[in-house]
Amino acid sequence: MAAELTAHQLIAKHRPTLDQALETIRTRAYWSPHPEHPKAYGENGSLSLPEGKAAFEALLNSRFDLDQPGTDDWTGAETSPFGPELGITYPHPDVDTLLPAMRAGMRAWRDAGAEARAAVCLEILSRISARTHEFAHAVMHTSGQAFMMAFQAGGPHAQDRGLEAVAYAYVEQSRTPEAAEWTKPQGKRDPLALTKRFTPVGRGIALLIGCNTFPTWNGYPGLFASLATGNPVLVKPHPRAVLPLALTVRVAREVLTEAGFDPNLVALAAERPGEGIAKTLATRPEIKIIDYTGSTSFGDWLEANARQAQVYTEKAGVNTVVVESTDNYKGMLSNLAFSLSLYSGQMCTTPQNLLIPREGIATDAGAKSYDEVVADLAGAVDGLLGDEARANGILGALVNPDVKARLDAAPGIGEVALASRQVSNPEFPDAVVRTPVIVKLDGAKPDAEAAYLSECFGPVSFAVAVDSAADAVELLRRTVREKGAMTVGAYTTSAEVSSAVEETCLEESAQLSLNLTGGVYVNQTAAFSDFHGSGGNPAANAALCDSAFVANRFRVVEIRKEA
C-alpha cells in the first residue's frame, strides 16, 4: 500500500468485508474471509509455506526493531517448546516516555471516526493474513502447538476473532447517530432548538497482557476491540511468547503510518526475565483498559488492584463433561479422545472432569459399566495416538515445565486408567511430547474432591464416578459455580437429563455442547457464531465476543448548541 493511501480508500477496500462480518454476527452462520488451508496461500502477495518459514527463520538471532519511543534496553529469552532458542531481542520500554507518546495520536484517531478505524483495523488483519505462514511458525515455536494447529488457530481463526471484535465495536459505536437536530415545542412560545453532536471517545491506553499458549487467538479480540474504539494499545506479551505479538505490533504500526496516523497508537512492552512489568503497567493511571488471559491468581489481582481500568479477564476453570448415555458410543469415545488430546490438553476449553455414573451408562452398543467406559476411552486415546507421526501432529509439545510436573504428579492422585507415555519427535528431538493421562476418582470420597475441583492444566483428566445422573448434574452445578468453566459437555439420550444439564448451564452461565460425536469438539469455537466463555461464571468476566466486550471501551461524548 502506498504511503498516501487514505482512510477513505481503506474504507472502500474493506467495507464489503465489514458488512459481511456485521451480517454474520447477526445470523450466527458460518463464514470466514481467512482461508484455513495452507495451500490457499502463496499468491496475490501472500507468503507460501516455504516463504513463511524463511521469513520466520530470518527473524531468529536478531534484534526486532520497532522504532518506537522510549526504548531503554533490549531483551528477549524465548526458547521454543520444540527445543531451539529463538535468540530474538525486543525493545524494552521506558514507560514514562512511551505512554505519553502513545496518547499523542488519540485525537486524530478519535476524529477519524468509527468506520475509518474499522477499515484500518481490517487492513492490519489483511496484512497479517497474507503472512499467515510466517505467523504460524512464530506461534508454533512459542506456544508448542503442532504446526497445523499453530497455522489454523494462530492464523485464520485468530484473525477471525480480531475481525469479529472490530464488527462488534463498529455496531456499538454506530448505535448513536453522529448528529441530531432536537426541537421541543413550547406552546405559544418559540420552540427550543438544539443541534447535538455525539462522538465515541476511547477511554485511554489499553494494556493487552498476552498469554503463552494462544498469543494471537486470545490476544486479537482485546487488541482490535480497543483499537477500533479509539484507544491506543500497549501490547505486553508473555515473556515466552513475544514474537507473534511483536510481529502484530510491527504490522499495525506500518499500516497506521501509511494511513496517516501516529504509529505509536500500538506499541510493544517486552520485559526482562523475572521483571513482572505487567503489575507495574496495570496500575499506571494512563492505563484505562486491560485484557488478560492467564492464571486465576493474577486475574483476581488485576480485578482487585487495577481500579482505574476496565478489566477483562479470562482465567482458569474446571471444564466438565457429563456422560450419562449415548446412541453413538464409538463416536462419543472418538470425540472425547480427540478433545482430551488436542494440543496436549493445554487449552482453556479442554475437558478435565468426566462425570460417569458408577452403575454405568446405556449405549447403542449395550450397557457399559463405569470401568468399561473408562477403559474404552483410554483405548480410544491410545488408538488415536498410536501412530507417532499423527500423535506429534495432534499433541504438539508441552509448553512449560509446570505442565510436565502436573502430568508426572497425576498418578499419585488416584488409579491410573491410561498412563502417559513419551512420544519422540524426529524433527525436534528436544521437544517434550507426552500423551494424556486419565485418572479414576470416586466422587463420593472427600480426598478426591481436592483434585477434581482444582484446575489441572495440561493433558490430565479425571474420570469421576458419581452415584447417579442427578448427582452428576449437581456436581456440574457446584463446579461451575465455585470454580468456573469455559466449556461444558454432556452425552445423554434422556430428555430429562438433557433438560437438567441445559437448565444448570443457563443458570450458571456456562457454554454447553450436547452429544458431539462428529468433527466438532467441545474445546473448539467458531468466530462470528460461538461465544468463547460467557462472562457469567468465575472462569472469565467477559465473553469473546459480544457487545459487552466492546461497549465499555469507549464513551459517547455529547456537544450541544442552540440552533
C-alpha positions in Angstrom: 0.0 0.0 0.0 1.4 3.4 -0.9 2.1 5.9 1.9 -0.5 8.3 0.6 -3.4 5.8 0.8 -6.2 7.5 2.7 -8.7 6.3 5.2 -11.4 6.7 2.6 -9.6 4.3 0.2 -9.2 1.8 3.1 -13.0 2.1 3.7 -13.7 1.4 0.1 -11.4 -1.6 0.1 -12.6 -3.2 3.3 -16.3 -2.1 3.7 -17.6 -5.3 1.9 -15.7 -7.5 4.4 -17.0 -5.4 7.3 -20.6 -5.6 6.0 -20.3 -9.4 5.7 -19.0 -9.6 9.3 -21.8 -7.5 10.5 -24.3 -9.7 8.8 -22.7 -12.9 10.1 -22.7 -11.8 13.8 -26.4 -11.2 13.3 -27.2 -14.5 11.7 -24.5 -16.6 13.6 -23.9 -18.5 10.4 -20.5 -19.9 9.2 -18.2 -17.5 7.4 -14.6 -16.7 7.3 -12.6 -14.4 4.9 -9.3 -16.1 6.1 -8.5 -19.4 4.4 -7.6 -22.2 6.8 -5.8 -24.5 4.4 -2.1 -23.9 3.9 -2.2 -24.3 0.1 -4.5 -21.3 -0.1 -1.5 -19.0 0.4 1.3 -18.1 -2.0 -0.5 -15.9 -4.4 -1.7 -12.3 -4.5 1.1 -11.1 -2.2 0.6 -13.8 0.5 3.5 -15.9 1.6 3.7 -19.6 0.7 4.7 -22.2 3.2 8.4 -22.1 2.3 8.4 -18.3 2.1 6.7 -18.1 5.5 9.2 -20.4 7.1 12.1 -18.5 5.5 10.6 -15.2 6.8 10.4 -16.7 10.3 13.9 -18.0 10.2 15.2 -14.6 9.1 14.0 -13.2 12.4 16.0 -15.6 14.5 19.1 -14.4 16.4 18.5 -10.8 15.6 17.2 -7.5 17.0 13.5 -6.9 16.4 13.4 -3.1 15.9 10.1 -1.3 16.1 11.3 2.3 16.1 9.1 3.2 19.0 10.0 5.9 21.5 11.3 5.2 25.0 13.5 2.2 24.3 16.0 1.9 27.1 17.3 -1.6 26.6 16.9 -4.8 24.5 15.6 -8.0 26.0 14.4 -11.5 25.0 14.9 -15.1 26.1 12.4 -17.2 24.1 13.1 -20.9 23.8 10.9 -22.9 21.5 9.0 -25.7 23.3 10.4 -27.8 20.5 13.9 -27.1 21.6 15.7 -24.3 19.7 16.4 -20.9 21.3 15.0 -18.1 19.1 17.7 -15.6 20.0 15.5 -12.5 19.3 15.7 -9.3 21.3 13.0 -6.8 21.6 12.8 -3.1 22.7 12.4 -2.7 26.4 10.2 0.3 27.2 10.8 3.4 29.4 7.1 3.7 30.2 7.4 7.3 31.3 8.4 8.1 27.8 6.4 5.6 25.8 3.0 6.2 27.4 2.8 9.9 26.7 3.9 9.2 23.1 1.0 6.7 22.8 -1.5 9.3 23.9 -0.3 11.9 21.4 -2.1 10.2 18.5 -5.5 9.8 20.2 -7.1 13.0 18.9 -6.6 12.2 15.2 -7.6 8.6 15.8 -10.8 9.7 17.5 -11.7 12.3 14.9 -11.2 9.7 12.1 -14.5 8.1 13.1 -15.6 4.5 13.7 -15.7 3.5 10.1 -12.2 4.7 9.3 -10.9 3.0 12.4 -12.6 -0.2 11.4 -11.1 0.0 7.9 -7.6 0.5 9.3 -8.0 -2.5 11.6 -9.2 -4.6 8.7 -6.1 -3.6 6.7 -3.9 -4.7 9.6 -5.7 -8.0 9.7 -5.4 -8.4 5.9 -1.7 -7.9 6.0 -1.3 -10.3 8.9 -3.4 -12.8 6.9 -1.0 -12.5 4.0 1.8 -13.6 6.3 -0.1 -16.4 8.0 2.7 -19.0 7.3 5.2 -16.7 9.0 2.9 -16.2 12.0 2.2 -19.9 12.1 5.9 -20.7 12.7 6.1 -17.9 15.3 3.1 -19.3 17.2 4.4 -22.9 16.9 7.8 -22.1 18.3 6.5 -20.0 21.2 3.4 -22.0 22.2 4.3 -25.6 21.4 1.4 -26.1 19.2 1.9 -28.5 16.3 2.3 -26.7 13.0 -1.2 -27.3 11.6 -2.8 -26.1 14.8 -0.5 -23.1 15.0 -1.3 -22.3 11.4 -5.1 -22.5 11.9 -5.6 -21.3 15.5 -2.8 -18.8 15.4 -3.6 -17.7 11.9 -7.1 -17.6 10.3 -9.0 -18.4 13.5 -7.2 -15.7 15.4 -7.8 -13.2 12.5 -11.5 -14.1 12.5 -11.7 -13.3 16.2 -10.0 -10.0 15.6 -12.4 -9.1 12.8 -15.3 -10.2 14.9 -14.2 -7.7 17.6 -14.0 -4.9 15.0 -17.5 -5.7 13.8 -19.0 -5.6 17.4 -17.0 -2.4 18.0 -18.4 -0.8 14.9 -22.0 -1.8 15.8 -21.8 -0.3 19.2 -20.2 3.0 18.1 -22.8 3.3 15.3 -25.7 2.8 17.6 -25.9 6.5 18.3 -26.1 8.9 15.4 -23.3 11.3 14.8 -25.6 14.3 15.0 -29.2 15.2 15.7 -31.5 18.3 15.4 -33.6 18.5 18.6 -36.7 20.6 18.9 -39.1 20.8 21.8 -42.4 22.6 21.4 -43.2 25.4 23.8 -46.9 26.1 23.1 -47.3 29.7 22.1 -43.7 30.4 22.6 -40.9 29.6 20.1 -39.8 26.0 20.3 -36.5 25.1 22.0 -34.0 24.0 19.3 -30.6 22.4 19.8 -28.0 20.9 17.5 -26.4 17.9 19.1 -23.2 16.1 18.1 -22.3 12.7 19.5 -18.7 11.4 19.4 -17.4 8.0 20.6 -14.3 8.7 22.7 -11.8 6.0 23.8 -11.2 5.6 27.5 -7.4 5.8 27.1 -4.5 3.5 26.7 -5.4 -0.2 26.7 -3.0 -2.8 28.0 -3.1 -6.2 26.4 -1.4 -8.9 28.6 -0.7 -11.8 26.3 -0.7 -15.5 27.1 1.8 -18.2 26.4 -0.5 -20.8 24.8 -2.6 -18.8 22.3 -0.8 -15.4 21.9 -2.8 -14.3 18.8 -6.1 -16.2 19.3 -6.5 -14.8 22.8 -4.8 -11.5 22.1 -6.5 -10.3 19.0 -10.0 -9.8 20.4 -8.9 -7.3 23.0 -6.3 -5.6 20.8 -8.7 -4.9 18.0 -11.7 -4.1 20.2 -9.7 -1.4 21.9 -8.0 0.0 18.8 -11.3 0.1 16.9 -13.0 2.0 19.7 -10.4 4.7 19.7 -7.8 3.6 22.2 -4.0 3.2 21.9 -2.9 -0.4 22.7 0.2 -1.3 24.6 0.9 -5.0 24.0 2.7 -6.8 26.9 3.4 -10.3 25.6 4.1 -13.3 27.8 7.9 -13.5 28.0 7.9 -17.0 26.5 5.7 -15.9 23.6 6.7 -12.5 22.4 7.3 -13.0 18.7 3.7 -13.5 17.4 2.5 -10.3 19.1 5.7 -8.4 18.2 5.0 -9.2 14.6 1.4 -8.0 15.1 2.6 -4.7 16.6 5.0 -4.2 13.7 2.3 -4.7 11.1 -0.1 -2.4 13.0 2.5 0.4 13.2 3.2 0.1 9.4 -0.5 0.4 8.5 -1.1 3.3 10.9 1.8 5.2 9.4 0.8 4.6 5.8 -2.8 5.6 6.6 -1.6 8.9 8.1 -2.0 8.1 11.8 0.5 8.0 14.6 2.2 4.6 14.7 2.6 4.9 18.5 -1.1 4.0 18.8 0.2 0.5 19.0 3.4 -0.3 20.9 5.2 -3.3 22.5 6.3 -3.7 26.1 8.7 -6.6 26.3 10.0 -7.4 29.7 13.3 -8.6 31.2 13.3 -12.1 32.7 11.5 -12.0 36.0 10.7 -8.3 35.8 7.0 -8.6 36.2 6.2 -5.5 34.3 2.5 -6.3 34.0 1.8 -5.3 37.6 3.6 -2.0 37.2 1.8 -1.2 34.0 -1.6 -2.4 35.2 -1.8 0.2 37.9 -0.5 3.2 35.9 -3.1 6.0 35.8 -2.7 6.2 32.0 -3.9 2.6 31.6 -7.7 2.6 31.2 -8.4 -0.8 29.8 -6.8 -4.2 30.5 -7.2 -7.5 28.6 -5.8 -10.6 30.3 -5.7 -14.3 29.7 -3.9 -16.5 32.3 -3.9 -17.7 35.8 -6.8 -17.1 38.3 -4.5 -15.6 40.9 -3.1 -12.8 38.7 -6.6 -12.3 37.1 -8.0 -11.8 40.6 -5.2 -9.4 41.4 -5.9 -7.3 38.3 -9.6 -7.1 39.1 -8.8 -6.1 42.7 -5.9 -3.7 42.1 -6.3 -2.1 38.7 -9.1 0.0 39.9 -8.6 2.8 37.4 -9.1 0.4 34.4 -11.9 -1.5 32.8 -10.5 -5.1 33.3 -11.4 -8.0 31.0 -10.1 -11.4 32.3 -10.1 -15.0 31.1 -8.9 -17.1 34.0 -8.9 -20.8 34.9 -11.9 -23.1 35.1 -12.7 -26.7 35.6 -14.3 -27.9 32.4 -16.7 -30.8 32.9 -18.4 -33.5 30.7 -21.5 -35.4 32.0 -21.5 -38.9 30.4 -25.0 -40.4 31.1 -25.9 -42.3 27.9 -25.3 -42.2 24.2 -26.7 -43.5 21.0 -23.3 -43.4 19.3 -20.8 -45.0 21.7 -18.0 -45.2 19.2 -18.5 -41.6 18.1 -18.6 -40.4 21.7 -15.3 -42.1 22.5 -13.6 -40.8 19.4 -14.8 -37.3 20.0 -13.7 -37.3 23.6 -10.4 -38.8 22.8 -9.5 -36.1 20.4 -10.8 -33.4 22.8 -8.5 -34.7 25.6 -5.5 -35.0 23.3 -5.6 -31.8 21.2 -2.5 -29.6 22.0 -1.8 -31.9 24.9 -4.8 -30.6 26.8 -3.2 -27.1 27.0 -6.4 -25.3 26.1 -8.7 -23.3 28.4 -11.6 -25.3 26.9 -10.2 -28.8 27.2 -12.4 -31.1 29.4 -10.9 -32.1 32.7 -13.6 -33.9 34.6 -15.7 -36.7 33.1 -18.7 -37.4 35.4 -19.9 -41.0 34.9 -22.5 -42.9 36.9 -20.8 -45.7 38.9 -23.6 -48.1 37.8 -22.6 -47.4 34.2 -24.4 -46.0 31.1 -26.8 -47.1 28.4 -25.3 -47.1 24.8 -26.2 -48.3 21.3 -23.5 -51.0 21.9 -25.3 -52.2 25.1 -24.9 -51.3 28.7 -21.4 -50.3 29.7 -20.1 -50.2 33.3 -18.1 -47.3 34.6 -14.9 -49.3 34.3 -15.8 -50.3 30.7 -16.4 -46.7 29.7 -13.1 -45.5 31.2 -11.2 -48.4 29.7 -12.8 -47.9 26.3 -12.0 -44.2 26.4 -8.4 -45.0 27.3 -8.3 -47.4 24.3 -9.7 -44.6 22.1 -6.9 -42.2 23.1 -4.3 -45.0 22.6 -5.7 -45.7 19.2 -5.8 -42.1 18.2 -2.2 -41.5 19.3 -0.7 -44.9 18.4 1.0 -43.6 15.3 3.9 -41.4 16.3 3.6 -39.0 13.4 -0.1 -38.5 14.0 0.5 -38.1 17.7 3.0 -35.4 17.1 0.6 -33.6 14.8 -2.2 -33.6 17.5 -0.2 -33.2 20.7 2.4 -30.6 19.8 4.8 -30.1 22.8 4.4 -29.3 26.5 4.5 -25.5 26.7 6.5 -25.3 30.0 7.9 -27.4 32.8 4.9 -26.8 35.1 2.7 -28.8 32.8 5.1 -31.7 32.8 5.2 -31.5 36.6 1.4 -31.8 36.9 1.4 -34.6 34.4 4.1 -36.5 36.4 2.2 -36.0 39.6 -1.2 -37.2 38.4 -0.6 -41.0 39.1 -0.3 -40.1 42.7 -3.8 -38.8 42.8 -5.7 -42.0 42.0 -5.9 -45.1 40.0 -4.4 -44.6 36.5 -6.7 -45.8 33.7 -4.4 -44.5 31.0 -0.8 -43.9 31.6 1.0 -41.1 29.9 3.9 -42.0 27.6 6.6 -40.1 25.9 6.4 -39.5 22.1 9.6 -38.9 20.2 9.7 -36.1 17.6 12.3 -36.9 14.9 12.3 -33.3 13.6 12.7 -31.8 17.1 14.4 -34.3 19.4 14.4 -31.9 22.4 10.7 -31.4 22.4 8.8 -32.8 25.4 5.8 -34.6 23.9 3.5 -36.6 26.2 0.2 -38.4 25.7 -2.7 -37.7 28.2 -3.2 -39.4 31.5 -6.7 -40.5 32.7 -7.1 -41.0 36.4 -10.1 -42.7 38.1 -11.6 -41.0 41.1 -14.5 -41.7 43.4 -16.7 -38.6 43.5 -18.0 -39.6 46.9 -14.6 -39.5 48.6 -13.6 -36.2 50.2 -9.9 -36.8 49.4 -10.7 -36.9 45.7 -12.6 -33.7 45.8 -9.5 -31.6 46.1 -8.2 -33.0 42.8 -11.3 -32.8 40.6 -12.3 -29.4 42.0 -9.0 -27.8 41.0 -7.8 -27.0 37.5 -5.0 -29.3 36.5 -3.9 -27.5 33.3 -2.4 -29.9 30.7 -3.1 -33.5 29.5 -4.6 -34.7 32.8 -8.3 -35.7 33.1 -10.3 -37.3 35.8 -13.0 -40.0 35.3 -15.2 -39.2 38.3 -17.6 -41.9 39.4 -20.9 -40.4 40.7 -23.9 -42.1 42.2 -26.4 -41.0 39.6 -27.2 -38.7 36.7 -28.8 -36.3 39.2 -25.6 -36.3 41.3 -23.6 -35.6 38.1 -25.7 -32.6 37.3 -25.4 -31.3 40.9 -21.6 -31.7 40.8 -21.6 -29.9 37.5 -23.5 -27.1 39.0 -21.2 -26.9 42.0 -18.1 -27.0 39.8 -19.2 -24.2 37.5 -20.5 -22.0 40.4 -17.4 -22.4 42.6 -14.6 -22.9 40.0 -16.0 -21.7 36.7 -15.9 -23.4 33.3 -15.1 -22.2 29.8 -16.9 -25.3 28.4 -19.4 -27.9 29.5 -20.2 -31.1 27.6 -22.9 -33.7 28.0 -23.8 -37.1 26.5 -27.3 -38.3 27.1 -30.3 -39.8 25.3 -32.6 -38.8 28.2 -34.8 -35.7 27.6 -35.0 -35.3 31.4 -31.2 -35.4 31.9 -30.6 -33.1 28.9 -33.1 -30.6 30.3 -31.4 -30.7 33.7 -28.0 -30.1 32.2 -29.3 -27.3 30.0 -31.0 -25.6 32.9 -27.9 -25.8 35.0 -25.8 -24.2 32.3 -28.3 -21.5 31.8 -28.5 -20.7 35.5 -24.7 -20.8 36.0 -23.8 -19.1 32.6 -21.8 -21.9 31.1 -21.4 -22.7 27.4 -22.8 -26.2 26.7 -22.1 -28.7 23.9 -24.5 -31.7 23.7 -23.8 -35.1 22.2 -20.9 -34.2 20.0 -19.8 -37.3 18.1 -18.5 -35.9 14.8 -15.9 -33.4 13.7 -16.9 -30.6 16.1 -15.3 -30.7 19.5 -16.2 -29.2 22.9 -12.9 -27.3 23.0 -13.3 -25.6 19.7 -15.3 -22.4 19.0 -16.0 -20.6 15.7 -15.8 -16.8 15.4 -18.9 -14.9 14.5 -21.1 -17.8 15.8 -19.9 -19.3 19.0 -19.2 -17.4 22.2 -16.0 -18.2 24.0 -16.7 -18.0 27.7 -19.8 -16.3 29.0 -18.5 -13.7 31.5 -21.1 -15.2 33.9 -19.0 -17.6 36.0 -15.6 -17.5 37.7 -13.7 -18.7 34.7 -14.0 -15.3 32.9 -15.6 -12.0 33.4 -16.1 -11.4 29.6 -17.1 -13.3 26.5 -15.4 -13.4 23.1 -17.1 -11.7 21.6 -20.3 -9.9 22.5 -21.5 -6.3 22.8 -20.4 -6.1 26.4 -16.8 -6.9 25.4 -16.6 -3.7 23.3 -19.2 -1.2 24.6 -17.4 -0.1 27.7 -14.1 0.6 25.9 -15.4 4.0 24.8 -17.9 6.6 26.0 -20.2 8.8 23.9 -19.5 12.5 24.5 -22.2 15.0 23.5 -21.7 18.6 22.5 -24.9 20.6 22.1 -25.5 24.1 20.8 -28.6 26.3 20.3 -29.7 26.0 16.8 
